[in-house]
Structure formats: structure tokens, C-alpha cells
Amino acid sequence: RLGARSRLLAAGGGVRRARARRAGTLPVVSAAMAPRFSMPAEWTPHERTLMCWPARADMWGSLLHEAEASHAEVANAIAAFEPVLMAVRPAQAAAARAACSAGVELFEVALDDSWARDSGPIIVADEAAGRRAGVDFGFNAWGEKFRPWDDDAAFGARALARLGIERVDATDLVLEGGSIAVDGSGTLFTTEQCLLQPKRNPSLSGDEIAERLCELLGVTRVIWLGRGLVEDDDTDGHVDNICAAVAAGHVLLQTVEDPADPNYEPAQDNLARLRDAGVAVTELELLPRLDWSGPPTVVPYTNFYVCNGAVIVPIADPATDDEALARIAALYPSREVVGIPGATLAKGGGGIHCITQQIPTP
């Protein structure tokens, strides 16, 4: 997901692609009437967190055991604050059970990959009625990049059946959970680079996609950012690597200080779009880079996960980790901030937010 996954994939070397075209700024789209169900903000109370155990051995290669350890470390950290449901291939269940704490329940199921944020369902809620439903979007492995993806495409429905939550069939619209963020007060954030990538929903315009998101997720406006991180080849610029809603109308935005950094101009464009839309922005210009033999790889602190009572944050650079954790803690004063090494997940193309999916309480 951060430019590394396709290069780690051994069989066939993965899929390389030209970057999505740079679209013009799309208008903010408002729904005429908010539906009954809406997607809660990530900081609202959770029943549990959904995760998936690393499954694509040919992608992880020699890093597979490190990836398993990283997933277990994240799961165990979250389990100190709320229950975790870990989906796992039956053949790998014993390894997962040995690595995970008692607060992590296993769910044996067929999987292709381990990015629960993207293949899992998105829960919407009707707070007045105390009801929930799970929106099951279409999934095609980030624009048909990694085969096979059949089991991951079916994972949303299987997870909802396991959870006993009503399913909303939205499989005609391809969407990964990491491509959107909501503030819980009607605003959804996404990137043109990802949602307008032609191998996801080629027959739909940006306006049509936005209208569907308003309908399915109960938002009333969609704010289009331009591009995600330059290093994020695999997902075509997922928003959860650059922008996290931290309160109604307020986001934490990944920027960089050096104008020579390739992320500088896209970040400044995103900053301008958010300000033009009247969104309060806190900038986080700290962006660790990994020194390793693979492709250019970053570990964005903004790819954190908010669970009950805590914020689980990827860390990767002792020179900036403490400052980043302190700044995130200031945004969540009632929560404990927990830093977990994020290098292995980044080498695999993702981060802590990418491997987690919240299941809000009814």
C-alpha cells in the first residue's frame, strides 16, 4: 500500500501501473437528505476491532514471520482496550492463537490478504433506533493489482454473518475503507487519485461516486483531496495515509517541510482544498523514511487507529517519534497514545490503520 507491496510480491513481480491522471478539483457534493444510517466517526465507542492475519505468503516473502509478529503486536495492544476479532486461514489458526492474547478471538475463514480496512465491511448506524448495518462494497484488490482476490471480495459478507450484523449489498461500487475518512458530522474525505482510478469504477464520474457515498454512508458532503503520498503506488493514494479526521470539521493532515520533497506540492494542494472547504487543519510535517534495500518507503504517523481509550500509532524514527506521539496525544487528550513499530507493515505496503476496521457499538 505504500509502494512496497507490489515489489515484494514474488510471483510475477506484482503489477506496475502508470499513476492515475491528475483530475481537476471536484465540487463538494451534498445529499438532499441524510439517510437514517450513517458512518460513525472512528472515535465513537466500539464493540470490537476486526483484523486479518497475514495470508499472502508470496507477497511477504522473507518478511512473513515479522508481519505475523507485527499483526499480533497491534492486535494485543488494541485488546488491552477493546475486544479484537482476528480473521485467519484455518491452516494458520494455531500460529495466530499462539501469538495473540486472550482478548483476541479467532475467526477461521478463507482469506487472500490481510488488509481488513479495505476488504472488511464498513459499519453504519442508526443511533436513534440502536441499529447497525454493514455496507459491503465491491473489492478488486486495489484496481486488479493482486490476484487472486475472490476470498477477500467475499470477506465483507462473511464477516457480517459472523458478527450477526445486517448486510447492505453495495458490491456494484468498488471501494476500500482506507480510501475514505469521515468526521461523524456529515463530511467524508477522499482523494481523486484513488476513487477516480479507472480500474475501480470506470463507468462512474466523481459526482456519481460522491452521490453513492452520501447515500450509502449517510454523509452530506464529500471533500476531494488531490493525491495521496507519492510512495503509495499500490492503493493509488489512500486518504488514510495523509488525512485523519480528529473532530467534527477538523483533520490532521500529512505535510512535509522541504519543498524538494516529492510530497510537498501534493500536500500543499490538499491543504488548500481543505481550507477552501472550511475545514480546520492541524499539519503534521513529520514523515519517517525507511533506509532499506526496497523501494522508497515512508511510515506516516497519520495512519493511526483510534480504539476505545487509546490511539495506536505507527512509529519508525527515534528522532521524531516522541514529538509525533505528543502531538497526536494533544488531539486526543482523553486517550492513551501507544506507539508500535511500523516498519514491517510499511515494507508490506501499509500501516496500523490499514490492518484494522472498527465495529461500532449499536
N, C-alpha and C positions, 0 to 999 in steps of 0.2 A: 504493500500500500504506500510506502514511502520510497518507491523507486527501486526497491531491492527484491521484491517478491518474484518478479518475472525473471530476474537474473539468477536467483537461487534455484529456480525450477530446473531440474536436471534434464528431464525428458523433453527434447526439442528446444531447450533454451528459453521456453516461455514465448510470449507474444510481444513483439515490439510494435509500436504504433507511432504515427505522427501525432503531435499534440492537437487537441481539439481546437477548432478555429476560435479566434477571439471574437465573441459576439458583442454587439453594442449593448449598452446598458438597457435592460428591460424595465418596463414600468412596474411600480408596486401594484400588485393586483389585490383588490378587495372583494370578498364574497358579499353578496347581498344580504345574506342572513347566516349567522353561525349555526351549524348543526348542533344537535343535542350532545353528541360525543365530541370531545376534544383531547388532544395530546397534552398531558400534564408536563410541566417543567421537570427537569431531571431532579431537582432538589425537593420535590414533594415526596411524602412518605412512600417507601417501597415495601411490597410484600416479600420480594426476594430479587436476586440478580440472576440472570440467565447467562451462562458461558458455554463454550465448546472446547473440548480437549483437542490439542494439536493432532491433525489427522493426515495431512498431505505430506507423507514422508519424503516423496521425491522433491518437493519444494524446499523443505527444511534441510534435507541432506544431513551433513555432519552436525548441524545445529539442533537436530530434533530433540535430544535429551535436554539441552539448555532451554529450548522452547517449552518443553513439558514442565521444567522447573519454574520457568517464569510464569506460566499459566497457574501453576499451583500456588506460587507466592502471591499473585494477585487475588486468587480465589480465597486463600486463607486470610489475607488482610481484610477483604470485604466481609468474610464470615465472622469476623470479630464484631461486626456492626449489624449485619443482617444475613438471613439465610442465602445460600447460593445453590442453584440447580445447575450441575455440570453435565451437559450432554457429552456422551463419549461412545465411540465404537465399542461393541461388545468385546472385541479382542483386546482392547486397551483398558478395559474397566479395572482390572487388577492393578495396573500401574497407576492409574488415576486415584484409586482408593488409597493406595499406599502413600501417595504424595499429598493428598488433601486432608484437611482437618475434619472433625466430626460435624462441623457446621456446613459442610459441602455435601449435598445429596447428589448421587449419580443418576443419570437418565440415559439408559443404553438405547442408542438409536443410530441408524446409518448416517454418516457424515462424509462430505467431500473435503471440507476445510474447517477452519476453526474461528472464523471472524463473526461471532454471534451478533455483533452490532448490525452487520449488513445482511445476513441471511435470516436472522430471527424476526419475529413479529414485532410490530410497534403497537403498544397498548394505548388505547384511548379510553376515556372515562366520562361517564355522566355522573358528576358528583352529587347532584340533587337526588338522583334515584339510587345512588350507590351501586351503579352497574359499570361493568367493563366490557370491552371487546378488543380483539386483536386484529389489526389490519395486516393482512398477508399480501405483501407486494410481490410482484414478479422479481425473480433473481436470475441473472445470466452471467455471473462471475465477472462483474465489472466490465461489461461490454464484450463478453465472449473471450476473455483472455486466458482462462484456466479451465481445462477440461479434465474430467467430467464435472458437471455442476448439478446433475439431476437430483442427488440427495439433498444438497443444500437448497435447491429450489423448493423441495418438499418439506424442508425443516420447519418453516413457519407454521404450517398446518399441523405437523406432528407435535411441535412444542405446545401449541394451543390446546390440542387434545389432551396432552399430558397435564397441562395446567388447569384444564376444565374451564377455559375462557372461550366465549363466543367468538367465532371467526368471521371477519369481513373479507370476502374474496376480492382482492384488488390486483390479482396476478396479471391483468392486462396492462398494468403500469409498472415498468421496471424501475425499482428504486432501492437503494441501500440506505440503511439507517444512518451510516456515517456521512451521508451527503446532505443531511438536514440538521438543523438545531432549532429549538423553539424556546420562547421565553415564558410560556404559560399564560400569556395575556393577549394572545392572538397573532403574534408575529413569528414567522418562520424565516430562517436564514439558509441560503444555499449558494451554490456557485454556478455560473453559466458554463464554466469549463466541464463540469461533471454532468449536470442534468441535460445539457444540450448536446452531449457527445452522441454522435449519430448511431451507435450500435446499441443504445438503450431504448429510446422511444422515437425512432426516426420519423414517424408519421405525425408527431405532435409538435406544435410550436411551444415556445416558452410560456405564452399566455395560457395555452390549453393545459400544460403541465401544472401551472400555478393554480388554475381553477380546480383541477382534480385534487391537489393538495389541500386547498381550502375545504373542499367537500369531504375528503376522507379523514383529515386530521383536525378539523374544526378550527383552523386558523382563519384570520380575516385579512391578512396581508402577507405577501411573500417579498422579502428583500433579497435581490440578486446581487451577490458579490461577483467579481470577475473570475479570478484564478485562485487556485489553492497554492500550495508550496511547489516550487519548481521541481523538487526532488520526488514529488508524489506522482510518479508515472502511472502506477498500477491502478489507482482509483480515479484518475483524471481530476485530481484536485478536490478531494473530500473536504467539506467545511469543518469537520471536527478536528482537523489538524491546524486550523487557523483561527477559529472563532467559536467561543463558548458563551452562551447566554448565562449571566450570573445573577440577574434580577430582571424584573419586567422593564423592558426598554433599555437594558444595559448589557453590554458584552465585553468580554476580554478578547482582544484581537492580537494575533501574532504579527509583529512588525520586526524590522531589523534596522540597526542604526547606520550601517555602512552603505552608502549609495552604490558602491561597486558590487554589493551582494546581489545575486540574481533575483532574490525575493524582494528586493527593496521596492521596485516600481509596482509590482502587483499588490504589495501590501499597502502602499500609499493610495493606490486606486481603490482598494477595498475600504480603507479608512475614509476616503472622501465620500464614497457611496453611503456608508453608514451615517456619517454626519449629515449628508444631504437628506437622509430619511428621518432625521431627528432622533437617532439612537445615541445614547451615551456610550462612550468608548473609553475603556482603560487599555492602554497599549502595554504589551509585553514584548520587549525588543530582544529578550534573551532567547537564543536558539542554539542549543548544543549540536555540534557536528561530530560524527564518529570518525576516528582515524583507524581505518581497517582496509583490507585488500579488496573489498567490494565497491560498488558504485557509491557516489556521493550520497550520504545518508544523514538525516537530521533526526533529533528526538524532541519534538515540540512539547513543551510543558502544557500547552493548551489541550493536549489530548488526555486530559484527566477525566476521572469518573467520580460523580457525586453520589454517595450512598447515604444511608441513614446515619447521621452523626459524623461523617468523615468525607474527605476528598482524597482519592487515591491518585497520586501524581507520578508520572514517569520522570526519573532523574538520570543524568548521564554525564554531568560535568561538575566536579567538585568546586570549580571556580565560580559557578553561577547557581548551583543547586539550592544553596541555603537562601539566597536572595529570592529566587523564583518561588520557593515554598512559602517564604514570608509574605510575599506579595499576593499569592493566592490565598493564604490564610486571612489576610486583611479583607478579602472579598467574601469570605465565609467565616465570620467571627465565632459562630456557634458550633463549628465543626472542627474536628481534629484533622490536620493535614498529614498524610502519610506518604512519604516518598519511597518508591520502589524502583530499582534499576530497570531502565527501559531499553538498553542497547540491543538485547537479543530480539525483542519484539520488533524493534525498528529495522534490524537486519532482515527480518522476515517480511517487512513491509507494513508494519502497523504499530499500534500502541495500546495502552490500557483501555482507552475508550473504545477502541476497535474490537476488543475481545469481550466486551460486557454489554448487556442490554437490560435496562431496568424493567421490572414488572411492578407497576404502581399498585398500591392498595386499592380496594374497591371504593 
